[in-house]
Amino acid sequence: KLEKAEMLEMTVRHLQKLQRQSTVNNNNEQTVMNKFRAGF
């Protein structure tokens, strides 16, 4: 059985991972839009 602290740590790590992925995806979308606006 997981302790509450362990579960909280796992949850925090998971949320941080999701946040990093979201940041990367947003940066990629911005790069794509910039290239599109520049005419490739």
N, C-alpha and C positions, 0 to 999 in steps of 0.2 A: 504494500500500500504506500502511495506517495504521501509525503508530508505536505502540509499546506505551503510551507516555504518553498519546497521543491516545485510544486505546481505553479506557484507565483513566478518563480524564476523562469520556468519553461514558457509561461505565458508572455512574460516580458521579452524574452529572447525571440519568440515567434512574432510578436508585434513589431519589434525592432527590425526583424528580417523583412516583414511585409512593408514597413516604411521605407527601407532602403530600396527594395524592388520598385516601389511606387515612384521614388525619386528618380531612379535610373530610367524608368519608363517615361516619366514626364520630360526628362532631359532629351531622350531619344526623339520624342514627338516634337519637341521644340526644334531640334536639329533638322528633322525632316521638313518641318514647315519653313524653316529658314532657307533650306536648299530649294524648296519648291518656289518660294517667293523670288529667289535669286535667279530662277530659270535654269536650275540644275547646275 
